[in-house]
Every structure is written in C-alpha cells, then in structure tokens.
Amino acid sequence: MSLVTHQEQAAPILSGPSDLREFPDWFRDQQHAAWQQFEALPTPTRKDQPWRFSNVALLDLAPFKISPPLSEDDRKNILKYSRGLDHYAARMIFANDQLIERDVVSEDLKRRGVIFQPLERAMVGHADLFGKYFMSTEATLGSAKFAALHKALVSSGTFLFVPRGLEIKEPIEIFHWLRHDNMSIFPHLLLVTDELAKVTVIEHFRSCDQRAAGFACGVNDLIAGPGAKVNYVCAQNWAENVIALQMNSTTVDHDASALSLNLHLGGKYSRFESLSQLIGEGGRSDLLAVAVAKHQQEFDARTLQDHASPHTASDLLYKNALDDRARTIFGGLIRVEPHAHFTDAYQKVRNLLLSDDAEANSMPGLEILADNVRCTHGATSGQIDEDELFYLRTRGIPVPVAQRLVVTGFLDEVIQRLDHPAIGNHLHRLIEEKFATK
Amino acid sequence: MNELNIENLHIAVGGQEIVRGLTLRVPRGEVHALMRPNGSGKSTLAKVLAGHPDYQVIAGKVLMDGENLLELEPDERARRGLFMAFQYPSEIPGVTIANFLRAALQSRVPEGEELEATDYYAKLYEKMELLGMDRSFTSRAVNEGFSGGEKKRAEILQLAMLEPKYAVLDETDSGLDIDALKTVAHGVNSLRGPDLGILLITHYQRLLNYIVPDHVHVMVGGRIVRSGRKELALELEERGYDWAREGAVEPVYTR
C-alpha cells in the first residue's frame, strides 16, 4: 500500500467517531457522548493556568487522521522492530491503534486469573470490571477536552488485571507505534491490581518514520488495590514532529504502592499530566520522570499529588536536561486534604541547562489542609558543573563525551529509583541514542 | 627528550604570582618529589599542568617529551600521556567508576574502534585487587560519598588503568591513615618502571618513606631552592623549610 493511498483512505479525526469498529452499544454511546463533550469544551489558551507557558498553538488537530488498516508489510516490519526487554511475561504490540501481535500470559497466570486483553475484548468479556474502572477518574489537570477526545476515539489498548496476591515476576510489555505521516493514535492502558498483587508494566511509544508528523493522545490509568505494588514505566520516543498528550491517573489504596517512571525523549510538543490519588492509609506513590529536550522540543508536565487519606506518602522527582532552544514546563501541586494527617509529600524538580537558549519553567505548589504533615518542594535549574567537566577531561575524555556522561549521571538518580536493572539499562540506551543523534 | 620538562614557569592566580620561575625535569622512569611548606601555592602547579582554565601562565614552558604541553587542551594532554592525581578529586553523581574509566580508555582507542569489554573488566579487576578495592566499587558513582582514603585509591586506580607516561600525584598522602597510605604507596610502587615518570607533590616526608624518590626538590616561595637525592627529604624534615630557604642561590621572599 503506498503512502498516498493510505492517506486518502484515512478519515480526519475531527470528523468524529466512526461506527466501523464493532463495540458494544453502551461503549458506542459513551463514545458519542464524549465526542459531544469534546466539541463543547473550549480549546485551551495560555491564559488558562493549567496551560501557562504551553505552546498551545501546536495543538491544531486538523491535519491528523484515523489510519485505515495497515498493510501486511507494515505489520511484519513493525513486529520485527518491536524489541524492548530481553525477558517479559507477556506483550502486546499496536501500530496506529491496530493490534499487531499479542504474546499472551502463561497458562499458569491465566488459570490463576490474570486478564491481559485488548480493550475491545475486555469490554465484552469482562464488562463489569472494565466498566467500573474505564476512565473513571476525570482529567482535572487541564486536558479535559483531550480526555474527551480520547474517550470518543479510543479503538484499542490494553486491559490488565492482576488478581489477589499474585505477582507477575517479569514485566509486561506494550508497544505503540505510529506509522505513516499525520496519523493519530489513542493509546490506552487500564491496569487494575487486586489486593497484594504485584506487577511491572512498560509501555514503549515509537515512530516508524523519524520525520513523520503524528498525534498521540493517550490515557493510562493505574489502580493499585490494597497492599498491591504497581510499577509503571513509559518510554516515550516519538519522532520529533509528533504532538503527544498523555494523561495518567494513579489511584493508590491502603498500604499499596505505585511507582511510575516516565522517560520523555520524542515529540515536538509532549504533554504529560499525572494525577496521583492516595485514597487509603499507608499508601505510597512515587512519581518519576526524565526528559531530554533538544532542538525546539517542548515538554510540558502537570502533576497533582492528592493526599486524601492519613499516613500516606508521595515523592515526586522530575529531571530535565535541556539543550539548544528546547523548553520544559513543570506545574505541580501537592494537596493534602483536611483529614489526611501524617502525610509525607515531596516534590523535587531539577533542570540541567546545556544551552543558554534553553528554557525551563517550573511552578511547584503546595496546598496543605491537614496537621502533622511533612512536605518539601523545590525546583532548581543549573548548568553543568565546570569542575566535574574539567575532572573528566583530565582523564582524556573529550568535551562532548564528558558532557554526555555528566548528563546521564544527572538523570540516573531518577532511573535508579525504579531499581530494575534490565529496564534501567534499556532506558539508558534510549537516552544514549538520543544524544548520539544530531 | 623523554622527560617532563618544566622551564622557568610563572603562574598567577587572581592576579597574584604563585609560582615564580619553577624549573624541574622529570625523566621517564624516575620518581621525583617536590616538597613545599603547607599552604604554599596549594594545588596550583598540578592544576596548571592539567590545564585548568582558571590559572594563568605568565611565562615559561612545559614540555612533555619535547611537545609543548601548555598549548594542548586538558583532554589532549591526558591522551598524550599525562595523568594528574588530584588532592581533591571531583565527585561525578550518577557516573559509575566502570563507565567513567571505560569512557576514558575509549577516548584513547582510534575512532571507530570499540574497547574490548572482557579485557577491560579483567584489567579493571586486576588493578582493583592490587589496590585492595572491592569489586562493588565499580558500580559506585565516581568519588561520590567516598572517604578520603577511597578517593585517593580511586585516583591511583585510574593511574593504573590509564597507563600514562607521566603522573603527577598532588598531596596524595593528605588525609590518609597509615594503612591507607601503605596501600596507596604499594599501588604506586607497583607501577614504577622505565615507562613512567612520577612527580610527587607533598609537604610531608612521611609519604617518601613508602614511595622512595630518586630525587627530591624543595620549593619555597614559588621556586626550587634545593635539589638533591632522597636524603634531602630527611634533612628537610630535620632542619625545616627555613633552612632550605637559606640555601637558595638568590633570596626568596615568601608571602
């Protein structure tokens, strides 16, 4: 299939949901309602606080289309390039929101109740469970309009349920590819863990063509049941012409812990909204992110650490390395609700500026309504330490390599927090590759 | 020609002349000690030899095997065979010893060639054993949270791995207890040989009990006032820097 044919067959996303896919009626109704909501909600402007400093002009959706079915060749090639971790428990590969391959979980895990299915199957086979959690948290960090768009146009994705007390040892891997120019995707992950379950999921976001434009509007919802332990990793490596929005909501029940580590490398404009809700005593959420911004890339992060229960902890660590004329934005709030006493909440943002023209904007915030709370927050920006650079040079290391070492060292603190060497190495490799390309 | 040749070197820091006409030759294969009173000139000479941009050379030359060192960038100096063990080595957060040394060795192989990983690790572990360092050290960030002794050992480990032609050890004994001093000295002694010239900068005679130099020079007021065989260090210890100053060919003014 040639590119022209593919483009011609594609419908613009602004024409709304099509009824081509086979969904249950309730889901289709939901999509049409969401579309109306999308149309009714105003387009964000920079004057809106959640979009302060953002280059909202880049959010023109007119060029983007819904992809017709991919060719056999495309599917084969994508499968070939879908390499991430050496060991995984199961995986799904999507390209232009079409399921290319599914390596199911082992018979043993299946027998013990693990559900790992594409969205369109889960909504039929596990309608109650799916319906209970699917987009159950409102997008409150600015992207309500885009959450509505996602809900209206989502056509596939991953549903993962881990039952009580079960631990999936190896990570679950999910790939989302963008293929062809100006295509759009709506990646979705719904991860539900029951009491005391443990799981690690990694999502890879990649482009087939490094020059192609595209639009990705994704949602990941992580639900950590009582005492559960959820690790989520996002390795975002879109082509530099892609506009990407990712909306995350993490809900942590009592004595549960959730850790999400988001690596942002690609995209022209990449926005990441992360809402962490601590709804039960003893819950803990770690919010980690690393961005490497070059050229004229813009990374826009908005977060809320919402402590709704006493004795909860959250710890945010975001690190950005910025070169050329790149920009980053961080807007984050810690909110401790009136009865959420004995809360520990931390928020730390570090920007490393590698160029005089790069711009890092930070807006940390606190809203504390409870007593006996330990909270710290802070954002700093700095340049590479000249003494460190000099020391490396006296060992024979040329300046560009020395700079790269210092930057990867700076970012490593975040990756170490995941404490998963295989995933850590993979993320480091992606960072190295980004530095290696001009 | 196979020598590190410092000729009439004058160095200023913040407009003040710290080194005033230093002349010193360290042939490859020899160990020279440069002794000076505590607090005089701090690490000025070491920093200048390494190429630190904050120090200004007013006059003089430094030649390494006949090549003008002062014209070279710090990393070029290192790749051509100069090594500096610093008194206060920098901490590099997040960069492991293993990755750091690998990058340093990689910078010495021709472009397009890859350092052989198995050989590299074999050599690294061998040198670490020599210095009594645990293998877990390789995954620690360079100098971060290291004790004084660990930092000095890590410097000598780098010296052992990078195999330079000339090594300048700046106050390598400072802050070391006697056991750590012995270990470090053992490491340095094991690297002695016809291919390496060593300049030890120190203000204590103590180090020279363990690394016995071929020649000793005494620097006061930014220049050398006495030179001699290893016995000079003992004599200096006994009679003090004032005695050394009196022996100078021309008057020396200290600040």
HADDOCK unambig.tbl for C-alpha pairs under 7 A between the chains (distance, minus, plus):
assign (segid A and resid 387 and name CA) (segid B and resid 90 and name CA) 6.73 0.50 0.50
assign (segid A and resid 388 and name CA) (segid B and resid 90 and name CA) 5.79 0.50 0.50
assign (segid A and resid 388 and name CA) (segid B and resid 91 and name CA) 6.89 0.50 0.50
assign (segid A and resid 388 and name CA) (segid B and resid 92 and name CA) 6.20 0.50 0.50
assign (segid A and resid 391 and name CA) (segid B and resid 90 and name CA) 6.33 0.50 0.50
assign (segid A and resid 393 and name CA) (segid B and resid 74 and name CA) 5.75 0.50 0.50
assign (segid A and resid 393 and name CA) (segid B and resid 75 and name CA) 4.48 0.50 0.50
assign (segid A and resid 394 and name CA) (segid B and resid 50 and name CA) 6.26 0.50 0.50
assign (segid A and resid 394 and name CA) (segid B and resid 74 and name CA) 5.38 0.50 0.50
assign (segid A and resid 394 and name CA) (segid B and resid 75 and name CA) 5.24 0.50 0.50
assign (segid A and resid 394 and name CA) (segid B and resid 78 and name CA) 5.66 0.50 0.50
assign (segid A and resid 395 and name CA) (segid B and resid 75 and name CA) 6.42 0.50 0.50
assign (segid A and resid 395 and name CA) (segid B and resid 78 and name CA) 5.66 0.50 0.50
assign (segid A and resid 395 and name CA) (segid B and resid 104 and name CA) 5.77 0.50 0.50
assign (segid A and resid 396 and name CA) (segid B and resid 75 and name CA) 4.04 0.50 0.50
assign (segid A and resid 396 and name CA) (segid B and resid 76 and name CA) 6.20 0.50 0.50
assign (segid A and resid 396 and name CA) (segid B and resid 78 and name CA) 4.65 0.50 0.50
assign (segid A and resid 396 and name CA) (segid B and resid 79 and name CA) 4.89 0.50 0.50
assign (segid A and resid 396 and name CA) (segid B and resid 104 and name CA) 5.69 0.50 0.50
assign (segid A and resid 396 and name CA) (segid B and resid 107 and name CA) 6.33 0.50 0.50
assign (segid A and resid 397 and name CA) (segid B and resid 75 and name CA) 5.69 0.50 0.50
assign (segid A and resid 397 and name CA) (segid B and resid 103 and name CA) 6.62 0.50 0.50
assign (segid A and resid 397 and name CA) (segid B and resid 104 and name CA) 5.27 0.50 0.50
assign (segid A and resid 397 and name CA) (segid B and resid 107 and name CA) 5.76 0.50 0.50
assign (segid A and resid 398 and name CA) (segid B and resid 75 and name CA) 5.78 0.50 0.50
assign (segid A and resid 405 and name CA) (segid B and resid 95 and name CA) 6.60 0.50 0.50
assign (segid A and resid 406 and name CA) (segid B and resid 92 and name CA) 6.91 0.50 0.50
assign (segid A and resid 409 and name CA) (segid B and resid 93 and name CA) 5.63 0.50 0.50
assign (segid A and resid 409 and name CA) (segid B and resid 94 and name CA) 3.64 0.50 0.50
assign (segid A and resid 409 and name CA) (segid B and resid 95 and name CA) 4.70 0.50 0.50
assign (segid A and resid 410 and name CA) (segid B and resid 93 and name CA) 6.36 0.50 0.50
assign (segid A and resid 410 and name CA) (segid B and resid 94 and name CA) 5.86 0.50 0.50
assign (segid A and resid 412 and name CA) (segid B and resid 94 and name CA) 5.43 0.50 0.50
assign (segid A and resid 413 and name CA) (segid B and resid 94 and name CA) 6.26 0.50 0.50
